[in-house]
């Protein structure tokens, strides 16, 4: 579906949050389309939780677009300061997002947001994968997560915000809607986010990586790797049966990082599955020249009832990190936030 005109969404009307200024103008906006877009997309200008629109603009907009945002159905506060939220969409489906403030001198907030209801990728260590895929999120629903969280939990301004598409779903399985949302998020009349404050994580959907590489604005890329042989990755990540490790590595070479742009590699440590010194040796070799300047995050598995895999002990995590550092890798051990409320990496799942 071409995105140079509004796309029909559920309910027969396009979401107001999916429309760029040129779309508003094409629909006959009775005032300035840019100003209407600005009032819609900047929560710090809203009153009583809603955009400040004049009566004429509001009447017109309610006739051509859906002004509903996802509602907060549940929230669970973690002891580490993060909050997991279940957001209800217009059709009653629920997705999850995580609000993660950083306690630094100039505090910023990271949102972990979803791109699909469920996920089709079937990774055996991930709770979301146990749901299967229910549907893609529309661009307005993706952006709506951000606006709902800003309105209810902060931060007040877009420049204090970082986004990671590491919630429910495989973002590149919903690439058209995802990128439409990124264009909206980065629009200077709206939140005005820098594309380098947005990270899209993929399980290795090579066709999507290759398409995203040529799109503008282009976000940062994170790759969930999690195994060092095709045999092992086939067991835990079915996507590898289509695009193996060699093909995946070639897609990164073709991406061509721009100045200041870094990949993030995510490696979930599974006890007894991918945490040996031989795995560390193969991982460093696969990364090749990327191991010195790009980010490699080791993530001890966040356990949940949908998987039999277990988190390795602290000694093993540290040993694996040391083996990689000895081979020239730039390594960080990431302690996922929200574990106590099942809001950490790989734990997001909603049945409704």
N, C-alpha and C positions, 0 to 999 in steps of 0.2 A: 504494500500500500504506500503510495507516495506521501511524503510528509510535508509537501509544500502547500497542503491544505489541511484543515482540521480532519482528524480521524474519528469516526463514530465510535463511541465507547458504550459501556453498559448503560441501559436506560434510554438509548437513542440519541443522546446529546453528547458532544465531546466534553471532557472535563475542562473546566475553566483553567485548571492548573497545567494543562497540556498545550495551551495556545500561546504562541509567540506573538509579538506585536503585529507582525504582518498578517497573522491569522485573524486577530481581532479586527484589524482594518478591513480584511476581506469579508468578514461577517457583518460589516456595517456599523462598527463602533461609532456612536454619536459624538464622541469627544476624541481627545488625543489617545490613540491606541497605545503609544508608549507610556503615557501617564497612567492609563488604566492598568497596563501590565505592571508598572511600578507599584501601584497600590495593592495589587493582588499578591505580589511576590515578596514584599518586604514586611514581615510580621512586626517589626519594630514601629511601623506606622499604623498598625491596626488599633481599633478600639473595641473593647469587650470581646476580644477573641475573633474578630472578623474584620475584613478589609473596609477601609473608609471609602465608600463609593457614594457619589451623589445619587439622588432618587432616580433620575433618568437613566444613568449608566446601570444602576442595579436592576431596574425593570427590564432594560434591554438585555443585560447579561443573563438574567434568570430565564429569559426566553430562548436563548441560543446555546447555553452551556450549563453544565452541572457544577454547582459550587460546593458540593460536599467534600470534606476532607476525611481521611480515615479517623475513626474514633478510638480513644484509648479504652480498651475493654478490661485490661488487667495491667497492673504494674507490680514488680517485685524488686525491692531495693536490696542490693548486695552489700555485704560488709566492707567491700573495697571502694564504695562510693558510686559504683555504676548502678544503672537501673535497667532491668529487662522489661519490655513492654509488649503486650499483645495488642495489635491494632486491628480493628474490625473494618472491613471494606464494605462498599455499598451493597454487595451481593451476600453479605453475611460471612464470607470467608475471613479467616484470620491469618495474619503474618506476624513475625516477631522482629523487633529492632532493639538495639542496646544503646543507651546513652552513657557515655564514658567521659566524665570531666577529668582533666589533668590538674593535679595540685602543684602548680608552678607559679612563679611570680606574676607572669602575665597569663592567666589561665585560658586554655583553649578547651574545646570539647570535641570528642570524636564520636560520630554516629556510625554504628554498624547497621546497615540497612539491607533490605531484601529486594530481590528482583523477580521472584516467582513465588507462587503458593506451592510449596513442595519443591521437589527437584527430581529430574529424570536421570541423573548421572549414576546413582546406585553405589556410591563409595561405601564400602562395608564398615567403615569406622565412624560414619557420620549419621547422626540421628535424623537430619532432614531427609537424607536419602531413603530412609525407611518409609517415608510418606508416599513416595512416588510423585509424579507431577500432576497437579490439579489444574493449574493454568498459569499463563504469563501475567505479570503485572503490566497495566497500561502506564504510559509515561506520567499521566497525572497522579496515578497511585504511587509511583516511585517518588516523584517530587512531593506528593502529599505527606509521605512519612516524615520528610525533612521539615516541612512547614508545621505539622502537628507537634513534633518534638521541640522545635524552636519556640512555638507559642506556649507550650505547657511546661517545659523544663529548661529552656535556654540552650545556647547563649542568645543574647539579644540580636547580635549582628552576624552577618555572614562571614566577616573576616576573622571571627573567632572559631570557625567551624572547619573540621576535617571530616571527610566522608570515606568510608570503606565499604565497598560492596562485597561483604563477607557474611551476610545474613543468609536467609533461606534462598535457595535456587542457584543455578549456574548462570551468572550474568550474561555470558556470551551466547547462551541458548535463547536469549531474549534481546538480541543485539539492537534491533531497530528501535524498540521502545526504550532500552537502556540509553542509547546515544541521544535520542530525542530528549530524555530527561537531563542528560549531561549538558546539552545545549541550553536548556532552560535554566539549569543551575548556574551556568557560567555567564549568562546574559548580563551585560553591565547595568541594565535597567532593573534587574531583579536582585538576586542574592549576590551576584558578581563573584562567584567562587573562581579561584584559579584552578585550571585543570590539574595542576600539580598538587592540589589539596584533595584530589579525588583518586582513590585507588580501586581498580577493578580486579578482583581475584577470580581466577579460572582454574578448573581442574585439568586443563590441557586441551581445550576445544580448539584445535589448530586452525580450522576454517574461520572461527571467530577471531582468533588472534591476528590472522593475516588481514582480515577486513578491518578490524579496529586500528591496525597500524597505520592505515591510510586516512583515517577519519580526523576531522578537526571540529571542536577541540579534542585533543587526545589525552586521556587520563593516564596515570601511572598504571603499570601492570604488575600484578602479583600472581605467581604461579604456585599452585599446590602440588608438590612433587611426590613426596612420601614413600618413594621406593627407588632402588638403584639398578634393578634388572627388569626387563620386560616381563619375565615370569612372575616376579613378585608384584609388580604394578598391575598386571592383568588380574591378579587375585583380589586386590583391594580397590582398584579404580578401573572399572570396565571401559572407560574412555580410551585407555591405553591399547585396547584390542583394535581400535581404529587408527589411532595416531600414536605410534610407539615413541620411545624415548629419543631415538635418533631424529625422527620427524619433528618432534616437539622442539628439540634443540635447534634444528634448522630454522624453525619459525622465529626463534629469538634472534638469530643472526640476521634474518630478513627484516626484523622490526626496526633495527637501526636506532638505538637510543640517541636522543638529542642531547646537547650540552646540558649537564645538570640533571638529567633524567636517569633514574636508577630502577632496575628490576628489584622486586622482592620475591625471594624464594621461601616458600613455607614447607617445612618438613615436620610432619607430625610423627613423633617417636612412639612406636608401638612395641611394647615389651616382647622380646623374642622374635620379632618379625622383621624389623629394619634398623636395628640399633647396634650392629656389630662393627668392629674396626674395618672389616672388609667393606661394609656398606659405606663407611666414612671415606674410604679410599676411592670407591667407585663414584660417590657423590662429588668429591673434589675433581675427579677426572672428567665427569660429565659437565660440570660447570666450566671447566677450562679457564680461559682468561677472564670470565665473568666473576670468578670466585674472589678476586682481589678488591673489586670496587663496588659490587652490588650486595644487597642485603640478604643474608641467609638467616632466617628465623627458625630456630628449633622450638617446637611446641610439644611438650609432653602431653600425651593424649588426655583429653578431658572425658572421663568415663561416663557412660550412660547405659541405660537398660537395653537399648536396641543393638548393642554390639558386644561381642565376647572379648574384644581386644582390651588390653590393660595398659595403664601408664607405667613406664619403667621407673625403677628406683632412682633416687637423686644421684647416687654414685654413678650409675650408668649414663644418666643425662650429662653429667659433668665430664665423664670420660669421652663421650661422643663429641661433645663440644671441643675438648682438648685435641682429639684426633684430627678434627677439621682445621682447627687453628694451626696445628703443626704443618698442615698442607697448604697454608696460605689463604684460608677462607676467612671472610669477614662475617663472624658469627655472633648472633645474639640469642640467648635462651629467653623465650617469651613466656611469661606467666599469664595465661588468659584471664581476663577479668570476668566477673559474674559467675564463676564456677559454682558458688554456693546456691545460686538461684537457677542453675541450668541455663545460663545465658552466655556460656563461653563458646569458643570455636568448636563447631561440630555438635553442639548440644541443642540447637534451635529446632523445635518441632511443634506443630500445632495440628490437632486432629480435625478441628472444625473447618 
